[in-house]
Amino acid sequence: MLLRTVDARPHELPALAWSFAYFFCLLSSYYVLRPVRDEMGIAGGIANLPWLFTGTFIAMLAAVPLFGWVTARFPRRVMLPAVYGFFIANLLLFFLLMKNAVAPARVAQAFFIWVSVFNLFVVSVFWSFMVDLFSNEQGKRLFGAIAAGGSAGALAGPALTAALAVPLGVANLLLVSAALLSAAVLCIHRLLAWGARFADPSGAARGNGGVAIGGSVWAGIRTVLASWYLLGICAYIVLFSLLFTFLYFEQARVVAAEIASGAERTRLFATIDLAVNLLALLLQVSVTGRILAGLGVAGTLALLPVFSATGFAVVGAAPTLAVIAVFQVLRRAGEYAIAKPARELLFVVLDRERKYKAKNFIDTVVFRGGDMASGWLLTGLKALGFGVVALAALAVPVALAWLAVSWLLGRRQEALAARK
């Protein structure tokens, strides 16, 4: 049914199907773990969340040079499976630690940080591969449907967690996640074979799976600092992070205050995840492609900031659990279904080194750095007496600044795409 609703050419259908399956397995793997991570974050104390965000940022700083070294020396047919193999090995290690009850408190904190790194890293690598595999024109037609694979996986993951957590136990869920991640590696091999067969006449580097990207380990950082366009994407990420770190913290505070049971909190987080991903999937298969085609990259990127400004105004007027939960569902669904495919198109117009190295630096270090800075900024503002109403009021002009950055970036992407 999905393939019939997508404007895909016959030779693109295998790549579309494998990309859908790849993202399905990837996000299923992550969403099996996410409810456990969120509960561990609350169980460790909300006051400790900024420290966990800081630990995540430090882990990202350590991981990016390693990723740069791998991408510089190995072709993507080697590099992509190796990245996922590394995370599979990590899951097996955590499984052994949890199964044998080794330092449970410390392992819980390490697991929270690890899942936060794992999520951004593997998704960033996925989209780097997609923007390398498909052209700008193909991305506008296909990225919405490909993103739907992630949303379908993000529905399956929480459902698996809800069904298997009691009979299998938390530790064994890590083996389920590792199995799904292994299936994603199979999809990578099939996509590499398709890319080697079908060279894109517009110039996308789909046939270069056997060639190493080359360059310096630190090339991603240097190219970001040297490009106003990439710095603009960083500004987009930081403003996004500031707004929704506040929402994440406020959700954690309200949930902790109103729901005493850890099991009930985990169930609520899983329910929110299911609602988000069901709505995102419906949007992706019905309207994402049409919105991108009709509004272009600039107009599509502007939609979420406009909605966010309105949403924070409502939260300021009624900061209840129900309002925050509904806002989270609508905001995250809009991010996954509409803003994310448009944001990935910002990278399609770049060369291969920037698609992997600069993009990975932005998606990981800049993203988690924004989370860390936002967490400490919010902690400081609360210490100065800012309550939820005042913070929500501050969020509205931040959302408007985000709107301006989104529009300018989208217009620049369209100009760069017209030159290719």
LUMZAFI-600093 format. One record per residue (C-alpha): residue in three letters; z, x, y. Coordinates in steps of 0.05 Angstrom, whole numbers, plus 5000, padded with zeros to 4 digits. Each point is the difference from the previous one (the first is absolute). Layout:
N
ALAZXY
...
# end
This chain:
420
MET500050005000
LEU501950565048
LEU493450374989
ARG496049375016
THR503549935068
VAL498750725021
ASP493650255033
ALA499050564949
ARG493350304978
PRO498750014925
HIS500950754994
GLU506749965037
LEU503149504952
PRO502750524950
ALA503150405057
LEU503049375030
ALA503049804933
TRP502950694984
SER502750065072
PHE503249324993
ALA503150204933
TYR502250675028
PHE503749695059
PHE502849454954
CYS503150524953
LEU502550435058
LEU503749455037
SER502549684935
SER503150674985
TYR503350035069
TYR502349285002
VAL503550064933
LEU504550505036
ARG500549715071
PRO505449464988
VAL504350534966
ARG499150475059
ASP501849475052
GLU506349814964
MET502050744993
GLY499050075075
ILE505049445014
ALA504850224945
GLY500250695032
GLY502249705066
ILE495749755057
ALA503150525046
ASN496950534954
LEU492949735007
PRO498250485058
TRP502250584957
LEU495749764942
PHE494149935048
THR501450715024
GLY500250254929
THR493349654988
PHE497050345061
ILE502450694976
ALA497049874931
MET493449825033
LEU500150655040
ALA500950384935
ALA494549614964
VAL494450045051
PRO498850764996
LEU499949944924
PHE494849445005
GLY496050425049
TRP500050584952
VAL497649564943
THR494549675040
ALA497650675027
ARG499150314931
PHE498249454952
PRO494349495000
ARG502049275003
ARG498449894926
VAL505950484986
MET504349885062
LEU500549244995
PRO502449964927
ALA504750595013
VAL503549645057
TYR501349384958
GLY502050434940
PHE505350335043
PHE503149335017
ILE499749774928
ALA504050624981
ASN505049835055
LEU501049304972
LEU501350284931
LEU505250475029
PHE503649435037
PHE499749604935
LEU503850554963
LEU505150075057
MET501449265003
LYS500149904925
ASN505250554993
ALA504149775062
VAL499450675034
ALA503349975069
PRO498349265011
ALA501549985075
ARG495950635016
VAL494349784955
ALA499949325034
GLN499350345069
ALA494750484974
PHE496349414968
PHE499949625066
ILE497050605035
TRP495250144944
VAL497349294997
SER499050025076
VAL495950644993
PHE496349764937
ASN497849355034
LEU496750325060
PHE497250604964
VAL496549644943
VAL497349455045
SER497650515051
VAL496350384946
PHE497049354975
TRP497249825069
SER497650715012
PHE495949944937
MET497449325021
VAL497750235069
ASP496850614967
LEU496549574947
PHE497349455044
SER496250005066
ASN502349645064
GLU495249424986
GLN502449944928
GLY507250035022
LYS499349405045
ARG497249604942
LEU504350264943
PHE506850235026
GLY502849305005
ALA498549874926
ILE502550684980
ALA506549885039
ALA500649354961
GLY500850424937
GLY506250305032
SER502749325017
ALA498849754930
GLY503750614974
ALA505549895050
LEU500849304970
ALA500150264929
GLY505150555015
PRO505849565024
ALA498449504945
LEU500650554948
THR506650235031
ALA502849305000
ALA497949894928
LEU501950674971
ALA506050255040
VAL505249654957
PRO497050114930
LEU497750715013
GLY505050255053
VAL498450365065
ALA498650684969
ASN494749744953
LEU496349685059
LEU498250715020
LEU496050074935
VAL496249365017
SER498450285069
ALA497750664969
ALA495349644951
LEU496849615058
LEU499150655039
SER496650314939
ALA495149414999
ALA498350155073
VAL497950704979
LEU494949704951
CYS497149605058
ILE499350635041
HIS495850334946
ARG495349394997
LEU499249995076
LEU498550755001
ALA494549874949
TRP497149445042
GLY500350435063
ALA496250564965
ARG494549514980
PHE499049615065
ALA499050445061
ASP500749615065
PRO493750065043
SER504149935064
GLY503450674985
ALA506749824970
ALA502450574956
ARG500449614936
GLY496850514956
ASN504650575018
GLY505449894948
GLY498850694971
VAL500750385066
ALA506750225029
ILE501249795072
GLY502250695020
GLY503350185066
SER507150185016
VAL506449714971
TRP502049815071
ALA493149735020
GLY502449275000
ILE505350155053
ARG495350435043
THR494449504999
VAL504649445020
LEU502850395059
ALA492950195022
SER497249295000
TRP501649455050
TYR497249504950
LEU504850234945
LEU505850035049
GLY498349285019
ILE500749814926
CYS506850365000
ALA502149585061
TYR497849374962
ILE504350204940
VAL506150185042
LEU499949345039
PHE499049624935
SER505950374969
LEU504649895059
LEU499049254998
PHE500749914926
THR505650494988
PHE504049555047
LEU497949394959
TYR501850364934
PHE506950205026
GLU501349305027
GLN497949694934
ALA504750484962
ARG505849835047
VAL499149244995
VAL499050024924
ALA506250434990
ALA504149535044
GLU497749364967
ILE499050194927
ALA505650364964
SER496950104931
GLY495650604988
ALA496049624947
GLU498849425049
ARG497750495054
THR495250334951
ARG497349314981
LEU499049825074
PHE496250655013
ALA495649874940
THR498849285024
ILE497950255068
ASP495450514968
LEU496849464958
ALA498949545060
VAL497150575041
ASN495150224947
LEU497849304980
LEU498449845073
ALA496650685009
LEU495749894939
LEU497849315024
LEU498150295068
GLN496350604969
VAL495649584955
SER498449485053
VAL500050275071
THR500950765005
GLY492650174993
ARG498049455048
ILE505250225052
LEU497650734997
ALA492749785005
GLY501449515056
LEU505150365043
GLY498350724983
VAL505150554991
ALA502949935071
GLY501049254997
THR502950024930
LEU505050555017
ALA502349605060
LEU502149394958
LEU506550274971
PRO502850265067
VAL498749325032
PHE503549644943
SER505850515002
ALA501349895074
THR500749264986
GLY504250114938
PHE505150445034
ALA500749495056
VAL501849484947
VAL504950474966
GLY503450135066
ALA500849255010
ALA502449854929
PRO502250634961
THR501649654935
LEU498550224928
ALA494849454992
VAL496350195064
ILE500150754983
ALA497849884928
VAL494149565022
PHE498050515054
GLN500350564948
VAL495649614952
LEU494849835052
ARG500150695032
ARG499450394935
ALA494649534973
GLY496150105065
GLU500950754995
TYR497650054928
ALA494349495005
ILE497250135069
ALA502950595038
LYS499950504942
PRO492649934982
ALA498250065074
ARG504650615008
GLU496850354941
LEU493149915033
LEU502550455056
PHE499350584951
VAL493249834971
VAL496550335060
LEU503550674988
ASP498050604958
ARG502850114930
GLU505550495020
ARG502749515051
LYS499449424951
TYR504850354952
LYS504250505039
ALA500849695069
LYS500449304971
ASN505450214950
PHE504050345055
ILE499749375043
ASP501449524943
THR506050404975
VAL503450465051
VAL498249615062
PHE501749344967
ARG506750224972
GLY501450405063
GLY499149365038
ASP504749654952
MET505350545009
ALA499550025076
SER500049255004
GLY506149954955
TRP504150485043
LEU497549685065
LEU502249324976
THR506750294977
GLY500950295070
LEU498149365036
LYS504949604957
ALA505450505016
LEU498649875074
GLY501149264989
PHE493049744988
GLY500149404955
VAL494449674961
VAL497849575059
ALA499450595047
LEU496350424948
ALA495249434986
ALA498649955075
LEU498550755002
ALA495349914940
VAL495349545038
PRO497450525051
VAL499650514944
ALA495549514962
LEU495749935062
ALA499350765005
TRP498150004927
LEU494749485016
ALA496950455053
VAL499950604953
SER496949584944
TRP494449745045
LEU498350705027
LEU499950304930
GLY495649454973
ARG495050085056
ARG499850754989
GLN498849914925
GLU494349535014
ALA496950515047
LEU500750564949
ALA497149574945
ALA493949835043
ARG498450755005
LYS499950124925
# end
